[in-house]
Amino acid sequence: MANSGIALGMIETRGLVPAIEAADAMTKSAEVRLIGRSFVGGGYVTVLVRGETGAVNAAVRAGADACERVGDGLVAAHIIARVHGEVESILPEDAAHCESSWCVPSMDA
């Protein structure tokens, strides 16, 4: 539970381009860490960020706005201020230590 008190921001998109646009806007707009993405199926992509609640809120708003500028790619945007410990166990701590389908591939590989 190393991330206790840290917020989780999620954006789900219809397609990869809106997901990339949202991830770019989120990481540029606030002090958040991009911790994962998942190809849900049917062309849907979910992007996850972590950080302080205010930063995650600003990042998700910026990501949702950027996603909407690309077209009708935004499906959902949501923030969880304090994630429960049982939910924490299924989330990656950060991209560098991630070995699940949520992982963002390392640029060093």
ZIBELTA-V715223 format. One record per helix or strand. SS is the DSSP state (H for helix, E for strand). FROM is the first residue (numbers start at 0). TO is the last residue. If there is no record, write none. Layout:
{{SS,FROM,TO} {SS,FROM,TO}}
This chain:
{{E,6,13} {H,15,28} {E,32,40} {E,43,50} {H,52,69} {E,73,79} {H,84,87} {H,94,96}}
